[in-house]
Amino acid sequence: MDMQAVVDVARTAGSKILKVYARDDFGIRLKSDDSPLTEADLAAHHEIVEGLTQLDSSIPVLSEEAAGINWEERRQWARYWLVDPLDGTKEFIKRNGEFTVNIALVENHQAVLGVVYAPVLNVTYYGDDRGAFKLEGPAIKDAVAIKVKPHQPGEIWKVVGSRSHAGDSLVSFLEALGKHEMVSMGSSLKLCLVAEGAAHIYPRLGLTSEWDTAAAHAVVTAAGGEIVIADSDEPLQYNTKESLLNPFFIVRPTSFAG
């Protein structure tokens, strides 16, 4: 797959988002689960679906904004695009810039290619079997390779998360981990912080959906990391069940020793 072409799709969708971001009115309405939906979500969705279809019309697209595809159909897919057109809508509404465009290619339940683009920050993370990279600009020739940073003995743990939203499970996890400091970030950028070595670990002991994680999952894997299910240590996979909710998970270097 032409990575530059996928990056271009994400960046074009990001430009659509920024046009709405510059307005006073985002056209906000609530979805059935009471989560917010803006005109930017929908504009990015249509741009991505069109762009990916032009790249290869044989690959189906599953997007957060068009997730009503029957499980009987979806379970037959061995290869498909998994998309969150605007991950971090609440961050978008708060205007803090910490929202992303997420595009992943999933093959046989694995996220094998991912692009995470933060339009306001003008930063793109991407990864596949050729490695993981961080790009500040449009052309991937200018990208810089990134790698996870394993925790060293005696080092203070840098943990992605938020103290204000720490439930009992996260508190217990952090107590077992030892001396640590929290690194805050919105949307799928949290996973990218682990991928680029800005944080050691990201325990997500709360609900997420598969489109929230797949693109950054590919980046993490390409950077030498992994995402495992919190209570089993099994790899996080995609399109294995009717529900599109993820189990609780942990993002970490593959050399993690506990």
C-alpha positions, 0 to 999 in steps of 0.5 A: 500500500502506498503510504504517502497516498494514505497520509494524503487522504488523512491530511485532506480530511484534516483540512475539512476538519479545520474549516469547521474548527475555524467557525464559531458554530460546529454544528454539534448534535448528539448521537444515540449514545449521547456522544457529540457529533459535529459537521467536521466528523461527517465532512472528514468521514465522506472525504476519507471514504471517497479517498480510500475507495479511489485507492482500492475499491475492493477494500471495504471501509468501516467508519465510526460514522457508518458503523451499522454494517451487519456482523454477518457481512463484516465477519467475512472480511479478511481485509478492510479499512477501519476509520475514525474520521475525528477521534477526540470530538470532545477535544475538538469542541474544547479547541485544545487541538488534541484530536486526530484523523485515524485510518487503519488497514486491518488484515486477519484481525491485525492492524497492519498499517496506520496513519494518525494525523493531528490537524492542529498540531500538523503532526502525522504518525504512521507505521507498517511493516517498514517501521514507525515514523513521525512527520511534521509536514506533508511529505513522508520523505521528511519523516523521522523514525520513532521507537518505543522506550522500555522502562529502565530499573530505577527510572520513574515510570511515565504513564499516559493517563489522567488522575482526574479520571482514575478509577479503582482499577487504574489506581491499583495498577499505578500502585503496583507499577511504583513511582510514576508521573502522569502524561496527559494527552487526548485521543489516539495521540495517547498511544502515539506517545508510547510509540515515540518513547515519550511515555513508557506505558498506557493502561486503558482501563475504560471503554474504547471502540475498535476505530479509536485504537487501530491506526495508532495500534499499527504505529505502536507495533511498528515502533516495537510495542504491543497492545495486550488485553489487561486481564489476559495479556493476549494481543488486542485484535479486531473484527473478532466479535459482533461488538466493536468495543475493545476490552480494557488494554495496556499499551507497552514496549514488547520487552515489558517485564512487569 
